[in-house]
Amino acid sequence: MIWPFYLMAIVALLSTIRVVTNTNPVHALLNLIVSLLAVAGIFFIVGAPFAGALEVIVYAGAIMVLFVFVVMMLNLGAQTTQQEKLWLNSSAWTVPALLSFLLGLALVWMLSSGNTAAHPAIGTHGVGPKQVGIALFGPYLLLVEIAAMLLLGALVAAFHLGKREPIVAEEDSIKEDFVRDSEVQP
């Protein structure tokens, strides 16, 4: 089972290079999804199915859908329809489709061959959620708590930066009160 590992590593590297070098955000996101699926396959091969499942569900699923929505919402304007037609041409989807096909080929081969003596798995023992929890909340408890506080701080900062306050309207109402008070003088 060594060639699926190398195949997924090559797919992950190629698609990640295409993410960095691609100027179109939608094409970059397609390649990023392929890269994340390849990394999830590597996790499955080395015997970490819990990490692989989290990679697929959290990163390749939820976060990538969020990225796609953000990219689609940011491209508002009159040229959006024409730009979307250009994004959907077949040349843009060829490389991610080919890399996804290679991932599927490796997955089918791994599932059909099984874990025999001729083709042993790289990770011979699995790491489940219990072992991950014991490791995270055992010797790394302080690091997990620090990471949680950093993520909370980033969430609060992102909310604060994204919140729009009517500062102009408040200044206008103060000016109106001042003008009204100055006009009342007998």
N, C-alpha and C positions, 0 to 999 in steps of 0.2 A: 504494500500500500504506500510505497514511497513516491510513485509517479503522480498520484492525485495531489499529494502535498506540494510537489514542485509545480504542477500545473496550476493549482490554485494560487500559489505564491506568484507565479509569472502573471496570471490574470490580474491579481491584486496590484502588482507593480505597474503593469501596462495601463490599467484603468486609472490608477492614481496619477500617473504621469499625464494622462489625457485630461484629468480633472484640472491639474495645475496649468496646463498649456492651452486649454480651450478658452476662447474668449466669450462664447455664448453661454450664459448661465444655465439654460435648460439642458444643453448638451453636457455641461460639466456635472450637473446633478444626476443625469442618467449614468454617467461613468462612475460617479461616487456611489450610487446604489450598487452597481456591479462590484466595485471594490469592497464595499461593506459585506456583500454576500460572499465574496471570496474569502475575506477574513473570517467570517462565520464558519465557512467550510473548513478552514485551517483549524479553528477551535474544535470542531467536531473530530477532525482527524487526530489531533494530539490528545484526545481523551477528555475534553472539557465541554460536554454537551450543554451544561447549564450556561456557560459563557457564550457558546454559539447560539443558543436559543435567545438569550438576551440581546445579542448582537442583531439578530434578525428582527425581533419584535421591537426593540427600542430604537435602534439606529436606522436599520434599513426600512423599518415600517413607519413608526410615528414621527421621528424627527425629519426624515426625508419628505414625508407628506407635508409637514410644516414648512420646510424649505421651498417645496414646489409651490405651495399657496402663496408664500411671501414673494417669490420671484414673479408669479403670475399677477399678483396685486400691484407690484411696483411698476410694472410695464403698462401703465394706463396711458391712453392717448389715441390719437387718430391713426397712427401707424401700427397699432397693436394687431389688427386682423392680418395685415400683410406680413408682419413679422412672425406671427404664429404659423402662417402658411409656409414660410421659409423654414421654420423649426421642424415641421413635420415632413420634410422631404426624406427620401429613402437613404440618401448618403449620410445623413446625420445619425441614423439608427443602425447602420450596418455594423460598425465596430462594437458597440455595446451588445448588439444581438449576437454577434459571433463569440464574444467573450462569455456571454451568458450561456450560449450553447456549449462551450467548453466546460463551464462549471456544471451544467446539467449532465454532460457526458461523464465527468468524473464522479458525480453523485450516483448515477445509474450503475456505473462499474463497481463502486464501493458497496452499494446495497445488494447487488447481484452476486458478488464474489464472497461476501461474508468474511469472517475473521478466521481464516484457516492457518495452518502452520506454514503453508507456502506463501501466504500473503498476510502476515501479522499486521495488526494496527500499530501505528507509531506510539500512541498513548495506550498502553495495555490496561491501565486501570482508569476508571472514570472518576471525575471530580463532580460531585453533586452539590445541591444547594446547602446541605448540612455542613459539608466541609468548608464551603465558601463562607458561610455564616460564622463558623467556629474560628476561621482564620481572621475574618474581618473584625469580629468583636472580641477576639482574644488579645493577641499581642499588638494588633493594629487599631485598638479602640480609640486611642487619642487621635490618630491620623484620620480616622473616619469621622470623628466629631469635628475636627478642624476643617475637613473638606465639606461637611454639611454646613458649617457656619460660613465658609467662603461662598458656597452656592446660594445660601440665603441672602448674604450681602449682595451678590451679583443680581439676584432676583429683585431685591428692593431697589437697587440702583437702576436696573433696567426699567422698572415700573416708574420710578421717579423721573428718569430721563424721557420716557415716552408719554408721560402725563402732560396734557396741555392745560395750562391754567389761563383764565381770561385776565391777564395782567393789564392789557390795554383798556378793557372795560372798567376795571377797578380804578385806574388812573383817571379815566373820563368822568366817572361818578364823583370822584374827589374834586375835580375841577368844577363840575356842575354845582356841587354843594358850596364851593368857595364863591362862585359867581352869584348864586342865589343869596348867600349870606351877605355879600357886599351890596346887593341891590336893595336889601330890606332897610338900609339906613334911612332915618327920617330927615 
